[in-house]
Amino acid sequence: WKMRYHRIKQLRIDSDIKQQDLADFLKLNRSTYSNYENNLRDVPVEVLAGIAEFYHTSVDYLIGRTDEKKPYPSAHD
């Protein structure tokens, strides 16, 4: 079973953000991030968490388990 990551690309495009900018935020090479967007590599959980943080959403939204963009309450609140 291959995870599909179409939402990470769509969020970036909708936000008018370059791959390089997001890769820099995540401390990744742009080519590595591009591979995630194009479903050439699975995205590690820690990277998914970073992308969710960047867009103020949840990992479940990113992987298509929910259509609710609002993030969950922090476990640290």
N, C-alpha and C positions, 0 to 999 in steps of 0.2 A: 504494500500500500504506500503510495507516494503522496506526500503532503503537497498541497497546492498553495502557493503564496501570492495569488493575484492581487490581494488587497494591499500588500506592502508596496507594490508598484503603483497601484491606483492612488493610494494616499500620497505618495511622493509627487506624482504628476499633478494631482489636485491641489497640492500645497505649493507647487512651482518650486520644488527643491531639486537640486542636482544630485545625482548618485554620489558624487565626490563629497558633497556636504554631509550627507547622511553617513557615508563611510567614515569620514573624519570623526563625526560624533561618536560612532561605534568603535573607533580605533581599528578600522579594517582597511584593507586595500580596496580600491574602487572595483577592481575586477572580481574580488571575492563577493562584494555586495551585489554586483551585477549577476553573478551566478545564482544567488539566492532569489533575486527577482525573476529570473528566467527559469526557475525550477531545475537548474542544473546541479544544485547542491541543496541538501536539507539545511535548514537554518537551526543552529544550536539554540537551546532554550535560553541561554543567557543573552544571545543576540536578539531573539524574539522579545525578551523582556525589555531590552534597551530600545527596540523599535517602538514597543507599546508605550514606554515612558516618553519617548520623543514626541509621539503623536497624542499623548494623553488619552490612551485607549487601553483595551485589554488584549492579552495574548489570544483569548478566545475569539475576539473580533478579528484579529489578524488571520487566524487560521480557519475562519468561517464557521465556528461553532455557535456564534450568535450574530445577529444583525445590530445589536446595541453597541454603539460606539463609546458610550460613557464608560470610563474605567471603574473597576471595583474599588470600594473603600480600601485604603491602605491597612495592612495588618499592623502597622506601627502607630495607628491613630488611637 
